[in-house]
């Protein structure tokens, strides 16, 4: 628009022969140009270019944060959360960052006031979405269960979970305060039903910030071309950055392209952050895993998803068994295996060890490297094993390999969880359809952005 006005006024200016009129018109043209420049700068400055939020981990009570149908059917005990405010006047909420989900939701409760619930009746900016709205009819197509119409002609969302429980509520919009920016009209699910039989746990339930590539995800609605997060490996705090970081790291980002399939397939999540897993290395030695095992088949089964909402990493059976065998061989002389066929941590992690409580430091462990197309993610040190909370055998604690078997969960996918993303700068470049990875100190990254981790 600015360019077209410049051209048309210059043409008109040449038609004036009276010097006074010509000077007057040039003055008018100059003022108009300055006004347009000022307006364009105002528009750019009024829209947020970069937003930074501190991340923290939260121990989530079992069953209080339900998983969507395409999520792994276990109750993870640690989630990445951000704190923000929603509504007018603002109400404090805590939301789990989940790159594996689309619909953001808040636990809405009109009768009980808990710190992590949202009361829509107290917000003057809260608006329900009618079922006739294009948001309801057209933009919920990637939901596992498409939205429906309730008795009040409002857009109704139903989410079902692996434990046969479900949550229901209405799609709505409200003002979200992110950092120092108020963003109005963000669509979310206002879920008003209880998710489990334990009301005490439900009182602690939190919201979820869906960050996948679906049209109603949080990041899609905000329209940022990219977002990043970094999780500290010490106290598991971190930061979430929405927008361009403009930072240069001592270790450059390596990018792996996102895999996209336009044809709907029964077992392929088209709005997930899917990358191509090309191999797995133990102590830099590539495991003998057939290439066909690492690629999606004709049904879409076998995709590799990067998921901040899942705690650990899960591999399909053949890949998991190859890793399990290699890791077991490398650690047989330094660790004692837990010989208990009845104990499988989280239903999928069956390689566990006994470590004396008096032993404060684990022995040197073999590194495990996930090889993607164009990038690698190396898991080393304590991150390779996970100490099972509260699990003791005499004077020994129980530590399990932090990779699980997807087949034991009935899940036909590879899932890269946030436990293995610690001290890795994770950049999700939506504009160029790729994910960037760099090994960094996330506590130092927080300091560079002025976020105390």
C-alpha positions, -999 to +999 in steps of 0.1 A: +000+000+000+028+024+009+046+018-024+015+024-045+008+058-029+044+068-036+041+060-073+006+076-078+016+109-061+048+113-080+028+110-113+003+136-102+030+159-091+045+161-126+012+174-139+013+206-118+028+237-137+021+262-109+052+262-087+031+271-056+007+242-061+036+219-069+054+229-036+021+225-017+016+191-031+051+180-024+047+192+012+014+172+015+032+142+000+061+144+025+038+146+055+017+117+042+048+096+037+061+104+072+027+095+087+027+062+068+062+054+080+053+062+116+021+041+114+040+011+100+066+014+127+039+015+153+022-016+139+055-035+140+063-024+175+029-031+189+031-068+178+055-089+199+086-100+180+101-121+207+086-134+240+106-151+267+091-172+295+110-192+322+103-229+322+102-250+353+094-286+360+064-297+380+057-330+396+023-339+383+001-362+403-008-394+385-039-390+364-043-352+368-030-342+334-047-365+309-030-375+277-046-372+243-053-404+224-021-403+203+000-399+234+018-426+253-005-444+278+015-439+310+015-413+337+047-393+335+057-377+367+075-346+355+063-320+331+077-287+317+055-258+328+052-221+323+033-196+344+012-169+328-021-150+333-054-154+315-085-133+314-097-098+326-088-092+354-058-116+350-059-150+367-027-170+373-024-203+355+003-229+350+005-247+316+024-278+305+044-272+273+035-300+249+048-301+214+028-333+208-006-317+213-027-292+194-055-279+216-044-258+246-067-261+275-073-249+310-091-267+338-121-245+343-138-245+376-167-222+385-172-233+420-137-241+434-109-216+433-075-234+431-043-217+420-041-238+388-078-235+377-094-208+356-128-193+364-144-180+331-172-162+350-147-138+365-133-128+331-150-100+312-130-108+281-140-145+280-160-155+250-175-189+241-173-201+205-206-211+188-206-245+169-215-226+137-182-207+139-156-216+112-132-222+141-154-250+153-164-264+119-131-261+100-102-258+124-108-289+145-103-314+117-069-326+132-085-333+166-086-370+174-124-365+179-138-335+159-156-309+178-194-311+181-223-290+190-237-290+226-272-282+238-264-245+240-251-244+204-216-240+216-185-257+202-179-288+223-145-306+225-142-342+238-107-356+246-104-393+254-075-409+271-057-443+273-070-451+307-106-449+294-112-415+312-122-384+293-125-347+296-150-324+280-155-287+277-162-258+253-139-240+230-135-204+240-112-174+236-097-149+261-068-126+267-035-144+274-007-123+291+026-137+279+056-119+293+047-083+289+023-087+260-015-091+262-027-112+233-065-113+229-087-138+211-066-169+217-087-201+213-084-228+240-105-255+256-122-246+288-124-281+304-149-283+333-150-320+340-130-340+365-105-363+350-099-389+377-116-403+407-092-386+431-106-351+438-075-341+457-053-347+427-078-330+404-075-299+426-038-297+416-044-302+378-029-277+355-035-265+319-017-276+287-002-254+260-005-273+227+025-264+205+023-288+175+016-277+139-021-278+140-040-247+131-054-242+167-021-248+185-008-220+207+022-213+184+001-214+152-024-189+166+004-165+177+019-167+142+055-169+153+078-183+126+098-202+152+101-210+188+128-225+210+133-240+245+162-250+266+160-273+296+188-271+323+204-304+332+209-295+368+176-284+383+155-290+352+145-253+349+148-236+315+133-211+292+107-209+264+114-184+236+087-175+211+101-158+181+136-153+167+164-156+192+192-138+171+218-155+193+250-171+181+262-201+199+297-214+203+283-246+190+262-240+158+227-253+154+224-284+133+191-288+115+171-318+106+141-314+082+105-321+093+089-350+076+055-342+061+030-366+045+000-350+028-020-382+024-039-391+056-026-423+071-042-442+100-011-442+122+007-410+112+002-378+131+004-351+104+007-321+128+034-336+150+070-326+147+082-356+128+119-361+119+138-390+103+157-412+127+185-427+107+204-447+133+214-452+169+249-453+182+264-467+215+299-454+222+299-440+186+293-474+171+262-477+149+238-504+159+228-530+133+192-517+129+176-522+094+168-489+077+132-501+071+127-503+109+134-466+113+110-453+086+072-450+086+055-478+067+025-476+044+002-471+073+023-443+089+034-465+118+070-458+127+072-421+126+097-403+149+081-374+169+099-348+191+076-344+221+082-321+250+051-334+267+066-369+271+093-374+297+114-403+282+123-416+248+105-446+233+117-468+205+100-495+184+108-530+195+136-540+171+154-507+177+149-509+215+161-545+217+193-536+197+200-507+221+192-528+252+215-556+241+244-532+233+240-512+265+238-543+286+270-557+271+288-524+277+277-521+314+279-558+326+312-552+344+303-520+362+265-523+370+244-550+386+212-558+367+179-559+385+167-595+380+130-590+385+108-599+355+078-584+372+092-549+374+090-528+342+093-491+349+065-470+333+053-502+316+081-500+289+115-498+305+127-533+315+165-528+317+171-517+353+201-518+376+207-519+414+230-491+427+241-491+464+226-461+483+261-454+495+273-449+459+268-412+452+283-412+417+274-436+389+302-453+370+311-439+336+283-449+313+284-455+275+269-426+255+238-432+233+234-411+202+203-406+182+212-400+146+188-378+126+190-366+091+215-337+094+218-337+132+225-358+162+214-359+198+239-374+223+227-387+256+255-391+281+262-393+318+234-395+343+208-389+316+213-424+302+199-439+334+170-427+355+166-433+392+131-446+399+116-424+427+108-443+459+120-477+445+144-494+469+156-530+471+173-533+505+202-510+505+200-504+468+182-478+446+168-488+412+180-471+381+165-479+347+177-472+311+159-440+301+148-455+268+116-475+267+100-501+243+071-486+224+058-521+216+051-527+253+028-497+253+011-506+220+023-474+204+035-476+168+060-447+169+094-434+181+090-406+206+119-383+217+110-371+252+123-340+271+145-360+295+170-364+266+166-328+255+183-314+286+211-289+278+201-290+241+189-258+225+158-269+207+146-246+179+114-254+160+116-235+128+080-235+114+089-212+085+116-235+071+100-267+083+130-279+104+143-285+139+176-271+150+197-287+178+228-275+196+245-288+228+245-258+252+245-249+289+209-240+293+216-221+326+240-199+307+215-194+279+190-182+304+215-156+317+220-143+282+183-136+280+181-122+315+161-152+327+174-165+361+173-203+360 
